[in-house]
Amino acid sequence: MRKLIYAAVLGFVFLPIGLLAAPLPLPSEIQFGQTYPLRDSVALTLTSAKYTVVRVNIGAASYFPQAGEKLLVLHFRIQNLTKDSLSYDAGTIPFSVVDAAGVTHKSVQDIGVEATHQTAEFDLKPGEAKDDLYTALITSATGVDKTLIVEAGREGIEEESLRCSLSGQVTPLDALKSIAAAGGTFYPLALLDARLDSIAYTSLPLGGIRPDEEQRYFTATFTIENKSAGKHGVSGMNFVPVLRDTQGKTIDYNQTILKPAEDVSGDAVLNADAEMAVRFFWPLPKSARAQSLSLAEGQSRAYVFDVSGAKL
């Protein structure tokens, strides 16, 4: 995973290049909205931070929280303080965050440009600044993180760092492992978003198999949208759907998806932002009724739907 940034209180202004001649002592604490020169000849301004459970795309990479996690998305600005061209990439200024329990989490070690979502790898001319950069840190699902830590470079042989309190800077978000959901709404999984479109029972053959005399199939049709940064293969193996009947029994998942109106495999490769409809199915005794269906992608959080209203 992957990254971020030091000095006098200067606000949102360009720092004079001459500051480098005599570096100032690093402060013990830094704040959002103020500019700080670092030991590595870069100045940093932290502009905002927020929590989210939605994946973050940077270049060709996608970063997403699993169940029990959330993302802290950090926005910032940098400036070259030297008299020479300066190469900047994700390794220039590493970040980490200390969560409410005191556990340290490193950033995803990737930086994006907000306007394009492309990877931030470029040369800065003397005095040149870049606005609207961002990175993500995967952190604990509950509580507000205590401290953002910015690696500030070396003074002699010792690595120095800056600390920024996040108290009052980020709107709290507790990311539950499972969430009650409703049909007709897209929900973020990992790389995919999913929307429950319809539920039904059928005695028609599915997966090439007709149900037994005393059984029928319960079906759930979802629209799946690829929200990753590139193409993404979709098959029944991507998903963890859990169907429970009115007695609380879990019905085994066959790891198969079909097209919504045909008994044909729904496996496909989706381009970024493309969508498709897929159908899941389970055999149930005719005496049983489906009660709830939860859907996750891999280790993502699960969304739980009430499916007791499916018509016989």
C-alpha positions, 0 to 999 in steps of 0.5 A, a space after each residue: 500500500 502507499 504516502 505524504 509532508 514542514 515550518 513558519 505559519 505562511 498559509 496558502 502562499 508560495 514560500 520564498 526559495 531562499 528559505 532553504 539557505 537556513 532551514 528552521 527547526 521542525 515544529 512539534 505539531 502541524 495544522 491543516 491550512 498552514 504551509 511547512 517546509 520539509 528537510 527534503 526541500 519540499 513544502 507541504 500544505 494539508 488541505 482536508 481529510 475525510 473518511 469513506 468506505 468507497 474505493 479510491 482510484 489512483 492511476 491504474 490502481 484501486 484501493 478499497 477497505 475490507 470489512 473492519 476497515 475504512 479509508 482516510 483520504 487526505 488532500 494536500 499541496 506541495 511546492 519545490 523550495 529549491 533552485 533546481 528541478 525536483 522529482 516528486 513521486 509517492 516515495 517523496 513524503 511518506 504518511 501514516 496514521 495512528 488510530 483510536 486504539 494506538 495502532 499505526 497504519 501506513 498510507 497506500 504509498 500512492 499519490 493521485 492528482 484530483 483533476 485526472 486521478 492519474 498517478 502523481 509522478 512529475 518534476 517540479 521547477 524551482 518554486 513550482 507548486 502542485 495543488 489538489 493532490 491526494 492519497 489514502 490510508 486504510 485504517 480501523 473501521 471505528 473511531 476517529 484516528 488520533 494523529 497523522 504522521 508525516 515523514 519530514 526527511 533527515 536532520 543529520 542521520 536521524 529521520 524526523 517526522 511531523 505530527 498533526 492531530 486529527 481531532 476536529 479535522 475529520 467527520 467521524 465514520 464508523 464503517 459497519 461490517 454489515 449494513 441493512 440495504 434496500 433494492 434499487 440503490 447502488 452500494 460500494 463493495 470492493 472494486 464493484 458497486 451492486 444494486 438489487 433489481 429483482 427477486 423471484 422463485 422459479 421452477 425453470 432449469 437454471 445452471 442446466 439443472 431442473 429443480 427436484 419435484 419438491 424444490 424450486 429456485 430462489 433468484 436474485 438479479 443485481 446490476 453490477 458496475 465496475 468502479 475500479 480504475 481498469 478492466 475487471 473480470 466478473 464471475 461467481 467467484 467474485 461474490 460472497 452472497 449469503 441466503 438465509 430462509 425464514 428458519 435462519 438456515 443458510 443455503 449453500 451458494 453454487 458460485 455461479 452467476 447467470 444472465 438475467 433472462 437466460 440460462 447462460 453464464 454471466 461471467 464477463 470482463 467489464 471495462 471501467 464504469 461499465 455495468 451488467 446485470 447478473 442473476 444468482 440462484 439457490 435451490 429451496 424446498 417448496 415449503 421454505 421461503 427466503 428471508 434475507 440475502 447479504 452480498 459482499 465482494 471478497 472480504 468487503 463489507 456485506 449489504 443485507 437485503 430483506 427478500 421475504 417479499 419475493 412472490 411465489 
